[in-house]
């Protein structure tokens, strides 16, 4: 008999991601922090998109580079490593909050919720001043959040009637 414990379903031994369901009020309270994290993600992605082609060019020409270009090649390696680390850190922070990154270049995120018992999300896009949209997870189009979901004491939305709030 083996002393190794049996692992069912999670053989990698990694902790399972807890399922998060947020109400509108909580999601809105989280937004300032999420905005900051998303800004870090977008900036890191932009830096990587800018630096990678330059690194590729310098790498292809590495045997013909003068000292200044060699120095720049080493500097880019450090800058890319820093941007990748910042990106990984920010992604980890979002993950720990239970927020999903939809688009790392546009800065779109989803705050998980339930509407009519279905999995849904409040959707925020970088540049928007507040949390004003939602969608079911199997849909791409963002819908405006109905005004009655904003009422004091409102919890996770339970009813939605078609196109009109």
N, C-alpha and C positions, 0 to 999 in steps of 0.2 A: 504494500500500500504506500502511496506517495504522501509526503508531507506538504505538497504544493496545494494550496487552496484552489477549489474549482471556481472558475470565473465564467459566469454566463452573461452573454450579451454585451459585456464591456471588457473584452479580453485585453484591451490596451492598458487597462488599469487607470484610465483617466477619469476624473470626476465628470459625471454627466452634467450637462448644462441644465440648470433649473429653468423651467418654463415660467416666464414672467408675463403677467397681465396687468396693465396699468390703466387707471382711470384717467379721465381728461385732466383733472386738477393736478394729479401727480405728474403726468407727462409735461404739463405746462411749467410746473415748478422745477423740473429737471432740465428744461430747455436752455437756460443760460450756461449750465455746465456742458451740455451736449453741443451747443454752438461753439464753445471754446475747443472742445475735442475735435469736432468736425473741421474747424479752421486749421488745426494742426495737421489733420489727415490730408486736407486739400493742399496745404502748403508743402507738405512732404512729398505728395504725389507730383506736384508741379516741379519741385526741385529735381526729383528723380527723372521726370520726363525731359527736363532741360539738360541734366548732366550726363545721362546715359549715352546719347548720340556723340557727345564730345569725348567721352571715355572710349567709346568704340573706335572713333577716328584716331585718337592718340594711341590706342592699343595696336591698331593696324599699322601705324607708322612708327612704332616704338624704336626701331633700329636706326631711323634717320632723324630722330628728334635732337634738336639742340638743347642745351641745359635748361633753359627757361621752359620749354615744352615738356621736358622730362619732369621738371619740378611740378608743373601744372598737372601732369598725369598722376603723380603721387598725391597731390592735393585733392584731385577729383575722387580718388579712391577713398580718402578720408571723409569727404563731403557726402559721398553716396552712402558710406557706412553710417554716418550720423543721421542722414535722412531716413534710411531704412530702419534704424533703431527708433527714431521718433515716430515713424509710421506704425511700427509694431507695438510700441507703447500705447499710442492713441487707440489703435484697434482693440487692444486688450482692455483698455478702459471702457470703451463702448460695449464690448462683450460682457464685461463684469456688470454693467448696468442693465443688460438684457436688451439693448438697443441694436437694431440691425442696420448695417450700412448697405444702402441700395446702390449708390453711385459715388465712388470715391473722387471722381473728377468734378462732378457737379455739387457734391456735398449734400446728397439726399439720404435721409435716415428714416426708419420706421420705429415707432414706439408700439410694442405689441398690446393688443386689447381684444375684447370680444364684443361683437355686435350681433344681437339676435342669436346668441349661442354659437356664432361662427367666428373663426379666427379672423381678426382684422388688425389694422394698424392705423395709428395717427401718423401722418406723413409730414415731414418738415424738409424744406429745401433751403440750402444756404442762401442768404440774402432776404429771406422772408422774415418779417419782424415778429411773427408769432406762429403758434400752432393752429392752423386753420383748415387743414384737410385730413381726410381719412380715406381708407379703402379696405375692401376685403382682400385677404392675402392672395386669392386666386385672380385678382383683377389688377390691371395696370393703371387705370384711370383714377385720378385723385378726385374725391368729392368734397365739397365744402362741408364743414362740421355744422350740423343744424344748431340753430340758436338755442333750442330747448336743452341741449346737452350742456350748455354753459351755466345753467341755473345753479345757485348755491346748493351745496350738498349733493350734487349729482355724482353718481358713481359710474362705473363702467356702463356705457350705453347699452340698453337692452332692447329698445325698439327703434326701428327705422322704417319709414313708409316710403318706399320708392324714391322718386326724384325730388319730392317736396318735403322739407323738414316739418 
